[in-house]
Amino acid sequence: MTDPISLAQGRTYLAIPGPSVMPDAVLQAMHRPSPNIYDGELIEMMPALTRDLCRVARTDHTVAIYIANGHGTWEAALSNVIAPGETVLAPASGRFTHGWAEMAEGIGAKVDLIDFGSSSAWDLDRIAEALRADKAHQIKAVLAVHVDTSSSIRNDIPALRAVLDDLGHPALLMADCIASLGCDQFEMDAWGVDVMVTACQKGLMTPAGTGFVFFNDKAQAKRAAMPRVSQYWDWQPRANPGLFYQYFNGTAPTHHLYGLRAALDLILAEGMEQVWARHERLATAIWAACEAWAQGGALQINVADRKHRSHAVTALRLTDGRGTPLREFTEHKLGLTLGIGLGMEDWDGCFRLGHMGYVNAQMVMAMLGGVETAMAALDIPRGQGALEAAAAALVA
Ligand SMILES: *Cc1c(COP(=O)(O)O)cnc(C)c1O
Protein backbone atom coordinates (compact mmCIF):
# COMPACT_ATOMS: atom_id res chain seq x y z
CA MET A 1 0.00 0.00 0.00
CA THR A 2 2.76 2.43 -0.86
CA ASP A 3 0.72 3.81 -3.77
CA PRO A 4 -0.11 7.37 -2.63
CA ILE A 5 -3.15 7.79 -4.84
CA SER A 6 -6.54 7.30 -3.19
CA LEU A 7 -9.49 6.33 -5.35
CA ALA A 8 -12.02 6.80 -2.58
CA GLN A 9 -13.44 10.20 -3.55
CA GLY A 10 -16.98 9.75 -4.87
CA ARG A 11 -20.12 8.22 -3.38
CA THR A 12 -18.92 5.78 -0.75
CA TYR A 13 -20.64 2.53 0.20
CA LEU A 14 -21.00 1.64 3.88
CA ALA A 15 -21.33 -2.12 3.41
CA ILE A 16 -21.46 -3.02 7.10
CA PRO A 17 -24.29 -4.97 8.74
CA GLY A 18 -25.90 -1.93 10.28
CA PRO A 19 -26.27 0.93 10.22
CA SER A 20 -27.20 0.34 6.62
CA VAL A 21 -27.35 2.59 3.57
CA MET A 22 -29.93 5.34 3.96
CA PRO A 23 -32.19 6.05 1.00
CA ASP A 24 -32.28 9.68 -0.16
CA ALA A 25 -36.06 9.60 0.42
CA VAL A 26 -35.42 8.86 4.11
CA LEU A 27 -32.82 11.60 4.46
CA GLN A 28 -35.03 14.13 2.69
CA ALA A 29 -38.04 13.25 4.81
CA MET A 30 -36.01 14.11 7.91
CA HIS A 31 -34.70 17.41 6.62
CA ARG A 32 -37.31 19.75 8.06
CA PRO A 33 -37.92 22.00 11.06
CA SER A 34 -39.17 20.57 14.33
CA PRO A 35 -42.86 19.77 14.17
CA ASN A 36 -45.53 20.51 16.76
CA ILE A 37 -45.66 17.56 19.15
CA TYR A 38 -49.07 18.46 20.59
CA ASP A 39 -51.19 18.76 17.50
CA GLY A 40 -51.21 18.09 13.77
CA GLU A 41 -49.37 15.95 11.26
CA LEU A 42 -46.98 14.06 13.55
CA ILE A 43 -49.78 12.86 15.80
CA GLU A 44 -52.05 12.04 12.90
CA MET A 45 -49.44 9.88 11.20
CA MET A 46 -49.00 7.49 14.14
CA PRO A 47 -51.86 5.01 13.57
CA ALA A 48 -50.76 4.34 9.99
CA LEU A 49 -47.13 4.12 11.06
CA THR A 50 -47.78 1.46 13.69
CA ARG A 51 -50.11 -0.40 11.31
CA ASP A 52 -47.41 -0.44 8.62
CA LEU A 53 -44.73 -1.59 11.07
CA CYS A 54 -47.02 -4.51 11.88
CA ARG A 55 -47.44 -5.22 8.17
CA VAL A 56 -43.67 -5.49 7.78
CA ALA A 57 -43.52 -7.78 10.83
CA ARG A 58 -46.46 -9.80 9.45
CA THR A 59 -48.54 -9.48 12.57
CA ASP A 60 -52.07 -8.40 13.39
CA HIS A 61 -50.97 -7.77 16.97
CA THR A 62 -49.34 -4.80 18.63
CA VAL A 63 -46.13 -2.79 18.55
CA ALA A 64 -44.52 -0.56 21.17
CA ILE A 65 -41.94 1.97 19.95
CA TYR A 66 -38.89 3.01 21.99
CA ILE A 67 -36.25 5.68 21.56
CA ALA A 68 -33.57 3.02 21.78
CA ASN A 69 -31.16 0.94 19.76
CA GLY A 70 -31.43 -2.83 19.53
CA HIS A 71 -29.93 -3.31 22.98
CA GLY A 72 -32.71 -1.14 24.37
CA THR A 73 -35.38 -3.34 22.79
CA TRP A 74 -33.77 -6.41 24.34
CA GLU A 75 -34.20 -4.90 27.80
CA ALA A 76 -37.64 -3.47 26.98
CA ALA A 77 -38.97 -6.85 25.87
CA LEU A 78 -37.48 -8.74 28.81
CA SER A 79 -38.70 -6.17 31.33
CA ASN A 80 -42.31 -6.72 30.29
CA VAL A 81 -42.42 -10.49 30.62
CA ILE A 82 -39.54 -11.77 32.77
CA ALA A 83 -39.58 -11.22 36.50
CA PRO A 84 -36.42 -11.51 38.65
CA GLY A 85 -35.70 -15.15 39.40
CA GLU A 86 -37.48 -16.49 36.32
CA THR A 87 -35.55 -18.56 33.79
CA VAL A 88 -34.93 -17.96 30.09
CA LEU A 89 -33.40 -20.37 27.60
CA ALA A 90 -30.87 -18.87 25.19
CA PRO A 91 -29.68 -21.03 22.27
CA ALA A 92 -26.65 -19.14 20.94
CA SER A 93 -25.15 -19.19 17.50
CA GLY A 94 -23.15 -16.03 17.77
CA ARG A 95 -22.32 -13.02 19.87
CA PHE A 96 -25.77 -11.42 19.85
CA THR A 97 -27.52 -14.21 21.73
CA HIS A 98 -24.86 -13.91 24.43
CA GLY A 99 -25.57 -10.18 24.60
CA TRP A 100 -29.31 -10.69 25.04
CA ALA A 101 -28.69 -13.40 27.64
CA GLU A 102 -26.36 -11.09 29.59
CA MET A 103 -29.08 -8.45 29.56
CA ALA A 104 -31.54 -11.00 30.95
CA GLU A 105 -29.10 -11.72 33.78
CA GLY A 106 -28.88 -7.99 34.38
CA ILE A 107 -32.59 -7.80 35.14
CA GLY A 108 -32.32 -10.74 37.53
CA ALA A 109 -33.29 -13.65 35.28
CA LYS A 110 -31.63 -17.04 35.42
CA VAL A 111 -30.19 -17.91 32.04
CA ASP A 112 -29.90 -21.38 30.64
CA LEU A 113 -27.50 -20.86 27.72
CA ILE A 114 -26.81 -23.49 25.08
CA ASP A 115 -23.79 -22.43 23.06
CA PHE A 116 -23.61 -23.74 19.49
CA GLY A 117 -20.45 -21.77 18.77
CA SER A 118 -20.06 -19.12 16.11
CA SER A 119 -20.37 -21.19 12.94
CA SER A 120 -23.34 -23.48 13.62
CA ALA A 121 -27.08 -22.98 13.59
CA TRP A 122 -29.24 -24.29 16.45
CA ASP A 123 -29.28 -28.02 17.06
CA LEU A 124 -33.01 -28.38 17.69
CA ASP A 125 -32.58 -31.75 19.38
CA ARG A 126 -30.45 -30.17 22.09
CA ILE A 127 -32.96 -27.38 22.55
CA ALA A 128 -35.76 -29.96 22.79
CA GLU A 129 -33.75 -31.87 25.39
CA ALA A 130 -33.43 -28.78 27.58
CA LEU A 131 -37.13 -28.00 27.28
CA ARG A 132 -38.13 -31.62 27.94
CA ALA A 133 -36.02 -31.67 31.10
CA ASP A 134 -37.88 -28.58 32.32
CA LYS A 135 -40.85 -30.53 33.68
CA ALA A 136 -41.90 -27.74 36.05
CA HIS A 137 -41.92 -25.19 33.20
CA GLN A 138 -39.44 -22.92 34.92
CA ILE A 139 -38.32 -21.65 31.51
CA LYS A 140 -40.56 -18.69 30.78
CA ALA A 141 -39.09 -17.64 27.44
CA VAL A 142 -36.73 -18.77 24.69
CA LEU A 143 -34.50 -15.96 23.40
CA ALA A 144 -34.23 -16.72 19.71
CA VAL A 145 -31.92 -14.61 17.55
CA HIS A 146 -33.20 -15.12 14.01
CA VAL A 147 -30.07 -13.87 12.23
CA ASP A 148 -26.97 -13.51 14.36
CA THR A 149 -25.14 -10.62 12.75
CA SER A 150 -21.75 -11.60 14.14
CA SER A 151 -21.72 -15.08 12.62
CA SER A 152 -24.26 -14.43 9.81
CA ILE A 153 -26.13 -17.56 10.83
CA ARG A 154 -29.85 -17.66 10.11
CA ASN A 155 -31.78 -19.88 12.48
CA ASP A 156 -35.01 -21.71 11.77
CA ILE A 157 -37.70 -20.05 13.88
CA PRO A 158 -40.69 -22.13 12.65
CA ALA A 159 -38.75 -25.30 13.54
CA LEU A 160 -38.17 -23.96 17.05
CA ARG A 161 -41.89 -23.19 17.33
CA ALA A 162 -42.62 -26.78 16.33
CA VAL A 163 -40.31 -28.04 19.09
CA LEU A 164 -42.15 -25.98 21.71
CA ASP A 165 -45.53 -27.11 20.39
CA ASP A 166 -44.58 -30.80 20.21
CA LEU A 167 -43.48 -30.71 23.83
CA GLY A 168 -46.45 -28.62 24.90
CA HIS A 169 -43.99 -26.21 26.53
CA PRO A 170 -45.61 -22.86 27.37
CA ALA A 171 -42.46 -20.68 27.23
CA LEU A 172 -42.79 -17.50 25.21
CA LEU A 173 -40.98 -17.54 21.89
CA MET A 174 -39.09 -14.23 21.74
CA ALA A 175 -37.33 -13.41 18.47
CA ASP A 176 -34.57 -10.90 17.75
CA CYS A 177 -35.12 -9.79 14.15
CA ILE A 178 -32.85 -6.77 14.32
CA ALA A 179 -30.74 -8.01 11.40
CA SER A 180 -33.47 -9.84 9.52
CA LEU A 181 -36.61 -7.72 9.44
CA GLY A 182 -36.98 -6.21 5.99
CA CYS A 183 -34.31 -8.58 4.64
CA ASP A 184 -35.08 -12.25 5.32
CA GLN A 185 -38.55 -13.69 5.34
CA PHE A 186 -40.09 -13.36 8.76
CA GLU A 187 -43.75 -14.03 9.66
CA MET A 188 -44.52 -13.20 13.26
CA ASP A 189 -48.06 -14.57 13.44
CA ALA A 190 -47.76 -17.48 11.01
CA TRP A 191 -44.57 -18.62 12.76
CA GLY A 192 -46.10 -18.37 16.22
CA VAL A 193 -43.66 -15.80 17.59
CA ASP A 194 -44.94 -14.21 20.82
CA VAL A 195 -42.53 -11.27 21.11
CA MET A 196 -40.32 -9.81 18.40
CA VAL A 197 -37.74 -7.06 18.78
CA THR A 198 -36.14 -5.04 16.05
CA ALA A 199 -34.44 -1.69 15.47
CA CYS A 200 -34.65 0.81 12.66
CA GLN A 201 -31.08 1.02 11.33
CA LYS A 202 -30.74 -2.25 9.45
CA GLY A 203 -33.44 -3.56 7.10
CA LEU A 204 -35.59 -0.57 8.02
CA MET A 205 -33.00 1.84 6.55
CA THR A 206 -33.46 4.67 9.09
CA PRO A 207 -30.76 6.29 11.26
CA ALA A 208 -30.16 4.39 14.51
CA GLY A 209 -32.27 5.49 17.43
CA THR A 210 -35.70 3.87 17.38
CA GLY A 211 -36.52 0.29 18.31
CA PHE A 212 -39.69 -1.78 18.27
CA VAL A 213 -41.19 -4.51 20.42
CA PHE A 214 -44.07 -6.46 18.87
CA PHE A 215 -46.13 -8.71 21.11
CA ASN A 216 -49.19 -10.93 20.92
CA ASP A 217 -51.96 -11.75 23.39
CA LYS A 218 -50.03 -14.57 25.05
CA ALA A 219 -47.15 -12.20 25.79
CA GLN A 220 -49.60 -9.57 26.98
CA ALA A 221 -51.11 -12.10 29.41
CA LYS A 222 -47.62 -12.70 30.87
CA ARG A 223 -47.12 -8.94 31.07
CA ALA A 224 -50.41 -8.60 32.97
CA ALA A 225 -49.25 -11.22 35.50
CA MET A 226 -45.93 -9.48 36.23
CA PRO A 227 -45.44 -8.26 39.81
CA ARG A 228 -44.09 -4.95 38.48
CA VAL A 229 -42.70 -3.49 35.24
CA SER A 230 -40.40 -0.49 35.02
CA GLN A 231 -42.53 2.45 34.00
CA TYR A 232 -40.24 3.53 31.20
CA TRP A 233 -40.03 0.10 29.56
CA ASP A 234 -43.71 -0.73 30.06
CA TRP A 235 -45.12 -1.55 26.64
CA GLN A 236 -48.73 -1.14 27.77
CA PRO A 237 -49.16 2.66 27.44
CA ARG A 238 -46.87 2.80 24.39
CA ALA A 239 -48.95 0.29 22.49
CA ASN A 240 -52.30 1.71 23.66
CA PRO A 241 -51.64 5.42 24.15
CA GLY A 242 -54.46 7.60 25.38
CA LEU A 243 -52.32 10.65 24.67
CA PHE A 244 -49.63 11.14 22.05
CA TYR A 245 -46.76 11.50 24.54
CA GLN A 246 -47.51 8.01 25.88
CA TYR A 247 -46.29 6.46 22.63
CA PHE A 248 -42.76 7.40 23.73
CA ASN A 249 -43.12 8.13 27.44
CA GLY A 250 -41.99 11.67 26.68
CA THR A 251 -40.93 13.64 23.64
CA ALA A 252 -41.29 11.77 20.37
CA PRO A 253 -38.25 11.00 18.18
CA THR A 254 -39.75 13.49 15.74
CA HIS A 255 -37.41 13.26 12.77
CA HIS A 256 -36.94 9.54 13.06
CA LEU A 257 -40.66 9.12 12.60
CA TYR A 258 -40.59 11.01 9.31
CA GLY A 259 -37.61 8.98 8.14
CA LEU A 260 -39.27 5.76 9.19
CA ARG A 261 -42.45 6.74 7.35
CA ALA A 262 -40.44 7.20 4.15
CA ALA A 263 -38.63 3.88 4.67
CA LEU A 264 -41.88 1.99 5.26
CA ASP A 265 -43.31 3.55 2.11
CA LEU A 266 -40.34 2.23 0.12
CA ILE A 267 -40.63 -1.25 1.63
CA LEU A 268 -44.38 -1.55 1.18
CA ALA A 269 -44.30 -0.13 -2.35
CA GLU A 270 -41.72 -2.78 -3.26
CA GLY A 271 -43.73 -5.46 -1.44
CA MET A 272 -42.49 -7.78 1.30
CA GLU A 273 -42.13 -10.82 -0.96
CA GLN A 274 -40.12 -8.78 -3.45
CA VAL A 275 -37.92 -7.34 -0.67
CA TRP A 276 -37.15 -10.87 0.52
CA ALA A 277 -36.56 -12.13 -3.02
CA ARG A 278 -34.17 -9.25 -3.77
CA HIS A 279 -32.14 -9.93 -0.64
CA GLU A 280 -32.05 -13.63 -1.41
CA ARG A 281 -30.92 -13.15 -5.00
CA LEU A 282 -28.23 -10.62 -4.03
CA ALA A 283 -27.02 -12.94 -1.26
CA THR A 284 -26.81 -15.82 -3.71
CA ALA A 285 -24.56 -13.75 -5.97
CA ILE A 286 -22.34 -12.83 -3.01
CA TRP A 287 -22.05 -16.47 -1.97
CA ALA A 288 -21.18 -17.47 -5.53
CA ALA A 289 -18.29 -15.00 -5.53
CA CYS A 290 -17.12 -16.02 -2.06
CA GLU A 291 -17.27 -19.71 -2.95
CA ALA A 292 -15.10 -19.01 -6.00
CA TRP A 293 -12.56 -17.06 -3.92
CA ALA A 294 -12.56 -19.82 -1.31
CA GLN A 295 -11.16 -22.20 -3.92
CA GLY A 296 -7.83 -20.39 -3.43
CA GLY A 297 -7.65 -21.70 0.14
CA ALA A 298 -7.18 -18.37 1.96
CA LEU A 299 -10.80 -17.29 2.36
CA GLN A 300 -13.50 -19.15 4.28
CA ILE A 301 -17.22 -18.50 4.45
CA ASN A 302 -18.17 -18.73 8.13
CA VAL A 303 -21.45 -20.56 7.55
CA ALA A 304 -20.94 -23.65 5.42
CA ASP A 305 -24.58 -24.54 4.82
CA ARG A 306 -26.40 -22.17 2.47
CA LYS A 307 -29.73 -22.78 4.16
CA HIS A 308 -28.39 -21.34 7.41
CA ARG A 309 -26.89 -18.22 5.83
CA SER A 310 -28.40 -14.79 6.35
CA HIS A 311 -29.50 -12.92 3.24
CA ALA A 312 -28.36 -9.63 4.77
CA VAL A 313 -24.84 -10.21 6.11
CA THR A 314 -22.00 -12.59 5.23
CA ALA A 315 -19.17 -13.32 7.69
CA LEU A 316 -15.86 -14.27 6.08
CA ARG A 317 -12.47 -15.31 7.38
CA LEU A 318 -9.00 -14.93 5.92
CA THR A 319 -6.91 -17.80 7.21
CA ASP A 320 -3.77 -15.64 7.12
CA GLY A 321 -5.46 -13.21 9.54
CA ARG A 322 -5.44 -10.22 7.22
CA GLY A 323 -9.08 -9.14 7.63
CA THR A 324 -8.16 -5.75 9.04
CA PRO A 325 -5.68 -4.80 6.27
CA LEU A 326 -8.24 -5.86 3.69
CA ARG A 327 -10.89 -3.63 5.24
CA GLU A 328 -8.47 -0.75 5.52
CA PHE A 329 -7.61 -1.09 1.86
CA THR A 330 -11.23 -1.11 0.66
CA GLU A 331 -12.13 1.85 2.88
CA HIS A 332 -9.21 4.16 2.28
CA LYS A 333 -8.30 3.23 -1.23
CA LEU A 334 -11.68 2.40 -2.74
CA GLY A 335 -14.38 4.16 -0.68
CA LEU A 336 -15.96 0.86 0.38
CA THR A 337 -16.37 0.21 4.11
CA LEU A 338 -16.73 -3.44 5.13
CA GLY A 339 -17.82 -4.80 8.52
CA ILE A 340 -15.33 -5.80 11.21
CA GLY A 341 -15.08 -9.36 12.47
CA LEU A 342 -17.27 -9.59 15.57
CA GLY A 343 -17.49 -12.19 18.29
CA MET A 344 -14.90 -14.47 16.68
CA GLU A 345 -11.76 -15.65 18.41
CA ASP A 346 -9.74 -14.65 15.35
CA TRP A 347 -11.80 -11.50 14.82
CA ASP A 348 -8.85 -9.67 13.24
CA GLY A 349 -8.82 -12.19 10.43
CA CYS A 350 -12.55 -11.89 9.87
CA PHE A 351 -14.66 -9.35 8.05
CA ARG A 352 -18.31 -9.07 7.18
CA LEU A 353 -20.18 -7.94 4.11
CA GLY A 354 -23.38 -6.05 4.89
CA HIS A 355 -26.03 -6.35 2.19
CA MET A 356 -29.15 -5.26 4.02
CA GLY A 357 -31.84 -2.79 3.14
CA TYR A 358 -31.32 -0.28 0.38
CA VAL A 359 -28.97 -2.38 -1.72
CA ASN A 360 -29.26 -3.31 -5.37
CA ALA A 361 -27.37 -5.47 -7.86
CA GLN A 362 -24.93 -2.83 -9.06
CA MET A 363 -23.95 -2.05 -5.45
CA VAL A 364 -23.33 -5.73 -4.78
CA MET A 365 -21.21 -6.07 -7.91
CA ALA A 366 -19.22 -2.99 -6.88
CA MET A 367 -18.71 -4.41 -3.38
CA LEU A 368 -17.50 -7.73 -4.78
CA GLY A 369 -15.25 -5.90 -7.23
CA GLY A 370 -13.82 -3.96 -4.29
CA VAL A 371 -13.05 -7.13 -2.36
CA GLU A 372 -11.49 -8.66 -5.49
CA THR A 373 -9.34 -5.54 -5.93
CA ALA A 374 -8.21 -5.62 -2.31
CA MET A 375 -7.32 -9.31 -2.47
CA ALA A 376 -5.31 -8.68 -5.64
CA ALA A 377 -3.52 -5.68 -4.09
CA LEU A 378 -2.71 -7.61 -0.90
CA ASP A 379 -1.75 -10.71 -2.86
CA ILE A 380 -4.25 -12.91 -1.06
CA PRO A 381 -4.59 -16.28 -2.82
CA ARG A 382 -8.05 -16.66 -4.33
CA GLY A 383 -9.92 -18.76 -6.82
CA GLN A 384 -10.67 -17.12 -10.15
CA GLY A 385 -14.03 -16.28 -11.69
CA ALA A 386 -15.70 -14.77 -8.60
CA LEU A 387 -17.30 -11.84 -10.42
CA GLU A 388 -18.42 -14.02 -13.32
CA ALA A 389 -20.01 -16.42 -10.83
CA ALA A 390 -21.80 -13.53 -9.10
CA ALA A 391 -23.03 -12.15 -12.41
CA ALA A 392 -24.39 -15.53 -13.40
CA ALA A 393 -26.17 -15.88 -10.04
CA LEU A 394 -27.77 -12.44 -10.38
CA VAL A 395 -29.56 -13.25 -13.60
CA ALA A 396 -30.36 -16.87 -12.74
C1 LIG B 1 -27.43 -4.95 15.47
C2 LIG B 1 -27.98 -6.07 16.27
C3 LIG B 1 -28.23 -5.94 17.64
C4 LIG B 1 -27.84 -4.73 18.42
O1 LIG B 1 -28.47 -3.59 17.97
P1 LIG B 1 -27.93 -2.16 18.44
O2 LIG B 1 -28.84 -1.23 17.72
O3 LIG B 1 -26.51 -2.09 17.98
O4 LIG B 1 -28.05 -2.09 19.91
C5 LIG B 1 -28.81 -6.99 18.30
N1 LIG B 1 -29.13 -8.14 17.67
C6 LIG B 1 -28.88 -8.31 16.36
C7 LIG B 1 -29.23 -9.60 15.71
C8 LIG B 1 -28.30 -7.28 15.62
O5 LIG B 1 -28.05 -7.44 14.33
The ligand as a Gaussian input file, in Angstrom:
#p B3LYP/6-31G(d) Opt

LIG

0 1
 C      -27.426000      -4.952000      15.471000
 C      -27.984000      -6.071000      16.270000
 C      -28.228000      -5.940000      17.643000
 C      -27.845000      -4.730000      18.416000
 O      -28.474000      -3.593000      17.967000
 P      -27.926000      -2.160000      18.440000
 O      -28.845000      -1.229000      17.723000
 O      -26.512000      -2.088000      17.984000
 O      -28.050000      -2.087000      19.907000
 C      -28.807000      -6.992000      18.297000
 N      -29.125000      -8.135000      17.667000
 C      -28.878000      -8.310000      16.359000
 C      -29.235000      -9.597000      15.709000
 C      -28.295000      -7.280000      15.621000
 O      -28.051000      -7.445000      14.327000

